[in-house]
């Protein structure tokens, strides 16, 4: 019998809307997620048992990629975050709010306990990340690369990506 992992639904919302709107946009994205992934075991686990929701600050949205004078400009961070999830094969949903000029206002995705449960799935120790040849301590880049490899080897690429990627976010 396969192990059932606890799930949390994570949401990213725009930073510059009110707290109630952040909740509403999260809800919209969550409903989109349910419409897309209702039949998956992960969603059923979350919807019937776990029901935990985490709302994070996703930053800005620049859905159209143009400024007010129609000059091309950089994507907003919400678009960048959605692209990162897509590139890493993370099931997610997106919501664009019509009343906010179709801004990319919400993202929803499920995260299993291997990502957020540091007690049962601890971070690697420094000895896990150090070179066994006894030379100089690893650089910051070495630590990041070795941490990603540590998680990938144990839990797979999706968990490794989420475990490292989610560290950049704060609660909304």
HUDANOR-V285703 format. One record per residue. N is the residue number from 1. RES is the residue in three letters. PSI is psi in whole degrees, 0 to 359 (none if undefined). Layout:
N|RES|PSI  N|RES|PSI
This chain:
1|UNK|134  2|UNK|143  3|UNK|135  4|UNK|120  5|UNK|138  6|UNK|149  7|UNK|149  8|UNK|142  9|UNK|118  10|UNK|145  11|UNK|143  12|UNK|133  13|UNK|163  14|UNK|144  15|UNK|334  16|UNK|29  17|UNK|161  18|UNK|159  19|UNK|320  20|UNK|321  21|UNK|325  22|UNK|319  23|UNK|317  24|UNK|316  25|UNK|323  26|UNK|317  27|UNK|315  28|UNK|311  29|UNK|323  30|UNK|321  31|UNK|319  32|UNK|318  33|UNK|315  34|UNK|320  35|UNK|325  36|UNK|323  37|UNK|24  38|UNK|319  39|UNK|1  40|UNK|147  41|UNK|325  42|UNK|315  43|UNK|318  44|UNK|320  45|UNK|312  46|UNK|312  47|UNK|327  48|UNK|336  49|UNK|308  50|UNK|305  51|UNK|18  52|UNK|135  53|UNK|134  54|UNK|126  55|UNK|123  56|UNK|154  57|UNK|113  58|UNK|355  59|UNK|226  60|UNK|166  61|UNK|135  62|UNK|67  63|UNK|321  64|UNK|341  65|UNK|19  66|UNK|149  67|UNK|186  68|UNK|346  69|UNK|12  70|UNK|23  71|UNK|140  72|UNK|142  73|UNK|174  74|UNK|153  75|UNK|154  76|UNK|167  77|UNK|331  78|UNK|317  79|UNK|319  80|UNK|318  81|UNK|318  82|UNK|320  83|UNK|319  84|UNK|317  85|UNK|316  86|UNK|314  87|UNK|334  88|UNK|16  89|UNK|37  90|UNK|123  91|UNK|128  92|UNK|166  93|UNK|160  94|UNK|148  95|UNK|133  96|UNK|121  97|UNK|115  98|UNK|325  99|UNK|357  100|UNK|40  101|UNK|38  102|UNK|31  103|UNK|148  104|UNK|93  105|UNK|347  106|UNK|142  107|UNK|139  108|UNK|142  109|UNK|151  110|UNK|144  111|UNK|125  112|UNK|169  113|UNK|338  114|UNK|340  115|UNK|314  116|UNK|345  117|UNK|91  118|UNK|342  119|UNK|311  120|UNK|340  121|UNK|73  122|UNK|158  123|UNK|158  124|UNK|148  125|UNK|167  126|UNK|327  127|UNK|331  128|UNK|333  129|UNK|346  130|UNK|156  131|UNK|137  132|UNK|354  133|UNK|359  134|UNK|12  135|UNK|199  136|UNK|150  137|UNK|155  138|UNK|151  139|UNK|171  140|UNK|317  141|UNK|320  142|UNK|315  143|UNK|315  144|UNK|315  145|UNK|316  146|UNK|326  147|UNK|314  148|UNK|317  149|UNK|318  150|UNK|310  151|UNK|321  152|UNK|314  153|UNK|324  154|UNK|320  155|UNK|353  156|UNK|167  157|UNK|321  158|UNK|314  159|UNK|318  160|UNK|315  161|UNK|307  162|UNK|321  163|UNK|321  164|UNK|321  165|UNK|320  166|UNK|346  167|UNK|339  168|UNK|347  169|UNK|154  170|UNK|159  171|UNK|145  172|UNK|none
